[in-house]
Amino acid sequence: MSKRELINRIQLFNPTAGSRFLRDFDEADLTRYLHNLEQTTPPARLLRANGNVESADSLSDPRQLALVF
């Protein structure tokens, strides 16, 4: 996953994490943080890039979490 993709996915779980802040970390750190978020945060609701809220129940495949924009 590219650094941009990692940042986008992190922001699905933590929309308060700013892109500028996250860009300061390398891909290994971002990957570890994302893994931690995925393991500890049940995504009941996801914030889309357009500001709409999407219920995780409406996603048929958990891999779609990275594709919700």
C-alpha positions in Angstrom: 0.0 0.0 0.0 1.4 3.4 -0.9 1.9 6.1 1.8 -1.1 8.0 0.4 -3.3 4.9 0.6 -2.2 4.3 4.2 -3.0 7.9 5.1 -6.4 7.6 3.5 -7.2 4.4 5.2 -6.0 5.7 8.6 -8.3 8.7 8.2 -11.3 6.3 7.8 -10.7 5.2 11.3 -9.4 8.4 12.7 -10.7 11.4 10.7 -9.0 13.8 13.2 -5.6 12.7 12.0 -4.4 15.4 9.7 -2.7 14.5 6.4 0.2 16.9 7.0 0.8 15.3 10.4 0.7 11.8 9.0 3.0 12.6 6.1 5.8 13.1 8.6 5.8 9.4 9.4 7.4 6.7 7.2 5.4 3.9 5.6 6.4 1.3 8.3 5.1 3.6 11.1 1.9 4.3 9.2 1.4 0.5 8.6 1.8 -0.3 12.3 -0.6 2.5 13.2 -3.2 1.4 10.7 -2.8 -2.2 11.9 -3.4 -1.0 15.5 -6.5 0.9 14.4 -7.9 -2.0 12.5 -7.4 -4.3 15.5 -8.7 -2.0 18.2 -11.4 0.1 16.6 -14.6 -1.6 15.5 -15.6 0.6 12.5 -19.3 1.1 13.4 -19.4 4.2 11.2 -17.0 5.4 8.6 -16.5 9.0 7.5 -16.4 9.3 3.7 -14.1 11.9 2.1 -17.2 13.8 1.0 -18.4 14.1 4.7 -21.1 11.5 4.5 -21.3 8.8 7.2 -21.4 5.2 6.0 -22.5 2.4 8.2 -19.9 -0.5 8.3 -22.9 -2.9 8.1 -23.6 -1.7 4.6 -20.3 -2.9 3.4 -20.5 -6.5 2.1 -16.7 -7.1 2.4 -14.4 -5.6 5.1 -11.7 -5.0 2.4 -14.0 -2.3 1.1 -13.1 -0.1 4.0 -10.1 1.1 2.0 -12.2 1.8 -1.0 -14.8 4.1 0.7 -14.2 7.6 -0.6 
